Amino acid sequence: MPETNLGTTKDSANWRRRTKAVRAGTRRSEFGETSEAIFLTSGYAYPNAEEAEARFKGKADGFIYSRFSNPTVGMFEERIAELEGAERAMATATGMAAVNASLLCQVKTGDHVVASRALFGSCRYIIEEILPRFGVGITLVDGTDLDQWRDAVRPETVCAFLETPSNPMLEIIDLQQVADIVHSVQAKVIVDNAFATPALQRPVETGADIVVYSATKHIDGQGRCLGGAVLATNDFIEDTLKPFLRHTGPALSPFNAWVLLKGLETLDLRVEQHCRNAEDVAGFLLRQDKIERVLYPGFGSHPQHDLAMAQMDAGGGLVTFDLGGGKAAAFRFLNALKIVDISNNLGDTKSLITHPATTTHQRLDEAERSHLGINAGTVRLSVGLEDAEDIKEDLSQALKAA
Ligand SMILES: *Cc1c(COP(=O)(O)O)cnc(C)c1O
């Protein structure tokens, strides 16, 4: 069904990334607006009954209903697909709706899914709790151990799911090597690219079949609205994903799509500055006595630094570190911060910090948390766009309280 194919504006395929970020997917209405319009409409009127019939049959272009497609949502989908270098994208109301759809649209009873165990909490819930209810076998692996991936894949494996850098320990998984292993059994690789964003890492270039985003994070980048996207080949979207999304209905609001569309225009610039600030802050943290471990993929001290630099353009905007003194010290530190906010969100202009063991990863038992490297003193900092000097001064005064 062609109604989400808005058609590219001019010859966008030849544009460089920043031009795509600003202009790809733009469709002007009859009014010639320079900023993309928000089409807050749930339905569309047909010029006649024959046209309605033709659109429902897929024989005519045009919109039908905003649960299926919408012009503003379509502009966002086309722009993010072009930035990623993917054939197509479909937007969803949240990142979790994108993750859920990417899995559930393609699995059935008897199938098998492999996933890395270091995942965003809700992604793990879908894989560990929901898929098995429908008779889907699952295997969790340590994502950095390629032998575990090799042992896990089997003929019934339909897809593999992973996140790199992972949340919250910023583990880096070799995208190309895992893709080669997963493709050896004709299964598909799904990469949750929320932490790296399309500004730093484009997994389709290293073998990923499907890329999912929480657009809530850096793509909005200003903490305003939820959104997600699934990127894949045209065939996968047409045959497998689109029917699932149309009939289950996790559609993105046109208003939120517009916010996210405008977010893409400045994504590269914002992410570049997030990375610069994060590097500065991580360097400061490394010099602090009260901090036992600093994980930042951009630093040589990170266990997979070389791999990170090979598959990402920079180290990213997140830094994870351990305070000596466990939960009590971590809580004293968080409570003493005056600029950095305590929040589980990330990728915001505002610096945000969270204590994963008691929030995002609370559901896991202690043994699993410690297997992942999350201990009672671990905190995850999403470095914002404030002046790095102010962030460091705030961390410094809070460390005294810890
Ligand atoms: C936030 C996040 C999600 C979920 O996205 P929502 O927009 O909050 O639904 C999924 N994966 C990762 C890695 C995330 O950081």
The ligand as an ORCA input file, in Angstrom:
! r2SCAN-3c Opt
* xyz 0 1
  C      14.039      4.617     26.621
  C      14.441      3.407     25.912
  C      13.485      2.546     25.361
  C      12.010      2.805     25.507
  O      11.600      3.969     24.892
  P      10.261      4.776     25.348
  O      10.198      5.873     24.332
  O      10.491      5.237     26.735
  O       9.134      3.821     25.239
  C      13.924      1.429     24.709
  N      15.235      1.156     24.590
  C      16.192      1.955     25.099
  C      17.619      1.601     24.930
  C      15.825      3.113     25.773
  O      16.777      3.896     26.289
*
